Amino acid sequence: MGLIFKCIRFLMRLIGRVVWGLAWSFVLSFMVIVGILYFTTSTKPGTEGLTQAVQTAVGRVDQFLNHQGISTGLHSSEETQTDQLTDEHATTGARWDQPSATIYIDTNNETFRSAYKEAIDSWNQTGAFTFQIINDKDKADIVATEMNDGNVSAAGEAESQTNLLTKRFTHVTVRLNSYYLLDSRYAYSHERIVNTAAHELGHAIGLDHNEEESVMQSAGSFYSIQPTDIQAVKTCINRKPMLKSIFYLIRHFPEQVFLFVFNSGIFVWLWKSGNEIANQLGVTAAWENHVPAPIQVFFGQNIEAVQGFFHNSAFMWLVGSMIILLAIRLIKGMIKFIVFAVLILLGIYLILQNQSILNSFM
């Protein structure tokens, strides 16, 4: 009996590894697709370009699966979304160097000016972050203003400019949307407008959405600043600098760091000579003559996109090598699983075939 339980436990662990490998392969494959689209089709730099690439990748995947007869329901879920969002914030991981920033209130609407001032006072009273109101818009780190846009499903937004190398904000603009906040049909009280302002200022600090009882909830604006928000600000501001994080990785994972740097060097060389290699290998001809039609449909029969993947991004090559390694591990795991399943089935078959012999021992 103990042997049977051990076999079942081993089988469950093996299935878990196979499922985990498939999930990782899917995630990394999606990252590669996003990278290709970012470097070849994105028209905007930085975070906006990455967001555009992600949206394009989702659309391409949905189009590809629908072409294969698999319905994902991605479009239908977007069309039926009716929940009122506080904003449509995308995670950036950026923050300020210090727990303070200057802010200029750029609106003549007294309701919004009052809401911004109350929200600023609330954040300043926490002691976790300080907003300093100034009268020079050009010198302000943050500009608090308004908009009137019914084409978005958000009551506010925070638009940031970030140094991608240091992950530090250089400027942030927050907006309150009068289309929703000042229209009586949406029943926003003054308290909820203040909470919306505090929410957007939270994004200006560097906070992401938090679906617990928090001012950073993505919808509703029902909560003011909570203790969890104060702790989140302290955690955000006190995150380890990039260099400390790098040294930490080197100390604790020296072999992995060495392999990463080594592979990066190899792929940087491929990046520099990738175009020539692609031409010598006949990538263009191979793409047009040998690549399956579904793959060409997915990439939109855009040979420039494929060539861009070959010679525009060493990092994408590095991710590609990781996917290959994971695929090899996945195949090895599947082979072990199949052999194990065959052995179990063979054992069951032999037991059934020789049941009379077993009964003689009973």
N, C-alpha and C positions, 0 to 999 in steps of 0.2 A: 504494500500500500504506500509506503514511504517513497518507493521508487517512482510510483505513478505521480505522486504530488510533485516530486522533483522534476519529472519530465514536463508536467503541465506548467510549472513555474518557468522552466527553461524556455518552453514554447512561447509563453506570454512575453518574456523578456525579448525573445528573438523577434516576435511580431512588433513589439514596441520599437525596437531598433530600426526595423524596416520602415515603419510609419514615420519615425523621426527623420530617417534619411531622406524619405520622399519629401517631407515638409521642407527640410533644409535645401534640397535640390530645387524645389519650386521657388523658394524665397530668393536664392542666389541667382537662379535663372531670370527671375523678374528684375533683380538688380542690374543684371547685365543688359536686359532689354531697355531699362530706363536709362542706363549709361549710354547706350548706342543712340537712343532718341535724343538725349540731352546734347551730345556732341554733334549730331548730324541734322536734327530738325528743329531744335529749340531756337526761338527768336529772341528770348529774353535772357539776361545774365543772372547768375546767382540763384537765390531761393525761388524767384518767380520762374526762372527757366527750368529748374528742377521740378517744381510743381506742375508746370506745363508738360514736362516729359512724363511724369507719373500719370497724369490724366490721359495723355496720348497712348501710353502703354496699356492702361486699363481698357481704353477703347479698342486698341488693336487686338488685344487678347480676346475681348468680347466678340469682336468681328470675326476673328479667326475661329473661335469655338462655334459661333453660329453658322459659319461657313461649313463646319464639319458636322452640323446637325445637333450641336449641344447648346441648349439654351441656358444662359447664366442668370438671367433676370436682372442684370445690372441696370439697364436703362429703365425698366419698369419701377425699380425701387427708387430711382432718382425722381421719376415723374410723380410718384405718389407721396413724396416727403412733404409734410405740411407743418411739422413742428417749428415753432418760432425759435431761431437761434439767437444767442447773444452776439456771436460773431462766427466767422468761418476761419478761425485762426489755424495756421499750419505751424507745426513745431519746428523751431530753428536751432534750439540749444544755445542761443546767444544770451549775453548779459552785459552789464556795465562793469567796469574795473572796480568801482567803489559803490557803496550803498547809498548813492545820491545822484541826482541829475537835475539840471535846470529845465524849467517848463514855461512855455508861453501859451496863454489861453487866447486862441484866435477865433472868437465868435462874438457876435453882437446879441445873440439870443440870451436873454436874462435867465431863462430856465436852465439852459446848458451851462452858462457861466457859473450859476449857483451850484449846479450839480458837480461840475469839475472842482470847484473850490472845496465843497464838502468832502468829495472823494479824496482830494489831496490832503486835507486835514486829517481824515481818517487814517490814511497810510502813514502820515508823519507821526501820528500819535502812537503807532505801533512800535516805533523806534528801530524797526528793521530796515526801513528805507526812507530817505528824505527827498521830497520834491521842493525845489526852490523856485517860486514864481518870479520871472523877470519880465521886463518890458521891451526887450530887444529880440524880435523873432529870429533874426539871423544868428544870434549867439546861443539860442536855446538848443538843448539836447533833444527835447521833446516838444512838439507842437500839438496842442489839443484843440481840435476844430470840429466842424460838423459837415454833414452831407445830407442829401435828400434823394434817395435812390430806392425805388421799389423793385428794381430788377434783382436785387440780392435779398436773401432771406435772413438778414442779420440786422440787429439793432445797433451795431457798432462794429468798428474794425480797428486794427492796429497794423500799420505798415512800417516795416523796419528796414533800415540799411545797415548791413553787417560786414565787418571785415572777416572774410571767410577763413583767413589763416589763423587769426587770434580768437575767432568766435566772440567778438565784442561788438556791441552796438556802436554805430557812429551817429545815427539819427533815427528817431522814431516819430511817426505821425499817428495820432489816435483821432478817431472820428466818431461822433454820435449821429445816428441816422434819424433825422426828424420825420422821415416818412412813416416810421413805426412809433417812435417815442412820443411824438406830439399829436398823433391821430387818436382821437377818443375811441375809435373802434377797437384799438388794441389794448385799451385800458391800462396804460402804464401810469402808475402813481409816481409822485415825485421821489418817493423812496426807491422805487425800482429804477428810475432814471439815474439816481445817484449810484445805485449798485452797478448799473451798466457802465457808468463812468469809472468806478473803482475797478471793475473787471478789465476794461481796456487799459487802464493804467497798470494793472497787474501784468498784462502782456508787455507793456512798455518797460517794466522792470526785468522781465525775462521768464515769467511764469507761463506754464502751459495749462490746458484745461484739466479740471479735476472734478469728477462726477460725484464726489462725496458732498457733504454739507459744506459748501465753500463758495466764496465770491467768484471763483473761477469755474463754476459750473457752465457748461456750454450753452445751456438754454434756460430761460425763465427770469434770470436776474432777481431771484427771490431772497438771496442771502447777501448780507454785508460781509465785511472782512472777518474771518474766523481765525482761531488759533492755528489751525492747519495751514492757513495762508501765510501767517507770520513765520511759521517754521519753514515753509516752502521757500520764502524769500531768503531766509538765513542760509538755507542749504544751497540755494541758487548762487548767492553772492560768494559763499565760501567754498565753491567747487575748486578742486585742485587745478592749478594752471597747467597748460598743455605740456610744458617741459617736465614738470613733476610727474605727470601721468606717463610720459614717455620713459622716464628713468624707472618708474615703478614697473612698467612692462619689461624693460630690459633686465632688471634685477630678478623678477619672478618667472619670466618666460624667455630665458636667453636663447634656447634652441629655436623657438618659434620666431623670435625677432630676427635671428640670423637668417633663417630660411626666407622670411618675408623680404629682408633687404637683398638677399642674394637673387631671389626671383624678380624683385623690382629692377635690379641692375640688368638682368637678362632681358626683361621686357622693355626697358628703356632703350636698349640697343635695338630690339625689334621695332620699337616705335620709330627710331631714327631711320631704319632701313626697311621698314615695313612696306612702303609703297613699291620699292624696287623688288622686294621678295614676292609681293602679290602679283606684280607684272610677270616675273619669271615663272611663277607657278601657274600663270594663266587663270587668275581668279575670275576675271570678267567672263572668259569663255566658259569656265566651269559653272559659274553661276547661271548663265543663260542656258546651258545645254544639259546640265546634270543635276542641279538642285531641284528637289521636288516642288511641284506647283504650289502646294499649300504654304510652304515657306516663302516662296516668292510673293504669294498673295499677302502674307502677313507683313512683309517688309515693303509692300506696295510696289514691287518690281523696281526698287530703287537701288541700283548698283552702287551709287555714290554712298548710300548709307552703309552698305557692307564694307566697301573699301575704307570708309571712315573708321569703322570698327577695327580694321586691320592696322591702320597707321596713325590714328589720331589720339589714341588713349592707351598708354601702357598699363594704367590701372585696370582697364577692362580686360586686358590680356591676363593680368594677375588674377582677377576674379574668375576668369574662364578656366585657369589652371586649377583653382580651388574646386570649381564645379566638377572638373574631370576627376580629381582625386575623390571627391564625395561620391561621384557616380561609380567609380571603381569599388569603393567600400560598400556601396549599396548592392552592386552586382554580387560581390563576394558574400554579403549577408543573405541575399536571396538564394544563392546556390546552397549555402549551408542550410537554410530553411527548407529548401526542396528536398535535399538529401535526408534531412531529419524526418520530414513528413513521409517520404518514401519508406524509410526504415520502420516508422510507426505503422503505416498501412500494411507493410509486408508482415510485421509481427501479428497484427490483427488477423490478416488472411491466414497465416499459418495456424493460429489458435482456432479459427473457425473450421479449418480443414481437418484439424486433429482433435476436435472436441471430444470424440469418443475415447481417445486415449486419456485425455484429462479427466473424463468422468470416471475412468477406472480407478483413479487415485482417490476419488471422493469417498 
